[in-house]
Amino acid sequence: MMDPILFVMGVLVLLQTSPNLAMSQSGDGAVRVNFCCPDEEILRLRTVWDNLPTGTLQAECVRKKGAKNILEGIEISVLDSKNNQTQVKRTLAKLGNKMPKCGRGLKITRLHTNLYANATSQFYPYGSGYVRILTDGSHVRLLTDGFTVAFDMSSIIRPAEKVDTEDYCLADTWETDNGDSFDDDNEILALSCDPCLEEVLCYFARIFFNGLTGRRRLLIGGDVRQGVLFDNIVRIGDKNGDNEVNFEEFESKIVEYLKIAFNILDRDNDGSIDEVLTNEAIKEYSLDFFEQILNNAVVYFDSNGDKSISTDDFISVLRFNDRNEDGEVTIYELIGMSLINLPAPLYTAYTLLDEDQDEKLTVDEMLGFLRRTFSIIDKSGDCNINLEEIVTALGASNLKEDFQLGIKLIGQQYITLAKYYVDGFIAKADINKDTKVTLEEIVKFADFSFIDKSIQIA
């Protein structure tokens, strides 16, 4: 099946705003673009499935006797360079036969040459001119002179990307791997590459983001349909203060967290984590590692900004537990019993965490608890703990030997598996083979075959 993006509607237009755009327009005013397939061939689309969440869409030209590309010479409506709200006619001309070289990021968009086909028309500013936008959905893709522009029409109209003329092609006739064929005089396919889908991190970030946002493709603060956890994403991810988080802001926050982990693994501070391949970085964990996790968790869950975590941070979802309707939810109201009636281990753990017993876990209280616990486990005093030290500490707490053995075996299994994945990832991420693995190389990692194989092994 074809991706829903195939049904995004657009219109062929011309935007004459800079000399760089004019290079694909010939002296006779024709708009020159690449055609995907030559005569006697048509475009075939097929989906290849693997262990990743979405299949890979692939395109190829296949022979078909008598097939002729009818794009060359057709008229399209464009905007006059002298009066950008006046439409003029131009003809479409062939620049060459060339398809974009994509991996998983092939993007296919359905365009309409019929100016008013199922569309509403509005003018929006773009650069030094105006682009006429025609759409019947939340997104639109425009073919323009020199590049294509994808617009996100959720709440603010803004260009999402530009694609040079050399990096896309058009096809007027195509078929799918299930035998369906399409040949519509008013309809054209535009093929280009989506750079995000070519990179592993961006690919999975977009899947996660789309799962969170649904069709809106945007997280909006204070939306009652989202809940407090979504509001927290907006609070920590909103870069420009518009109370919204788009995909670019969402991905930026993920990279920010990745940078924190990267800096912890980069023990010699040389901008590379190649030492992961030669030392115990995967088998032992530093105090800084746990403190960074704790601090970022507090930042996320601390909805009211008081540098602590309590029921106040979840009042919007816990308000039905407010039995005395005083605007606050105590732990007693939440669990239906006094804390002292909890099982002894839970009550003891709580009293060690909440030192002043005010039902708020401050950053200082949680860091203090973490550091005390860490010092008990870290027998070597090197500010790192490993599996052996954890098992030893559990033994000192009178945990039965058979349970100690079980924890040790399970821990060794997952540490070995993690070491295998990390070593393989680091080796393949080193694109320039300089034995140094930088943050940029990790962010731009594009070997989906390694990810696919890893999923199979897991």
Buried (B, 14 or more C-beta within 10 A) or exposed (E): EBBEBBEBBBBBBBBBBEEEBEEBBEEEEBBBBBBBBEEEBBBBBBBEEBEBEBBBBBBEBEEBEEBEBEBBEBEBBBBEBEEBEEBBEBBBBBBEBBBBEBBBBBBBBBBBBBBEBEBEEEEBEBEEBBBBBBBEBBBBBBBBBBBBBBBBBBEEBEBEBEBBBBBBBBBBBBBBEEEEEBEEEEBBBBBBBBBBBBBBBBBBBBBBBEEBBEEBBBBBBEBEEBEBEBBBBBBBBBEEEBBBBBBEBBBBBBBEEBEBBBBBBBEEEEEBBBBBBEEEBBBBBBBEBBBBBBBBEBBBBBBEEEEBBBBBBBBEEBEEBBEEEEEBBBBBBBEEEEBEEBEEEEBEEBEEBBEEEEBBBBBEBBBBBBBEBBEEBBEEEEEBBBBBBBBBBBEEEEEEEEEBEEBBEEBEEEBEEEBEBBEBBBBBBBBEEEEEBBBEBBBBBBBBEBBEBBEEEE
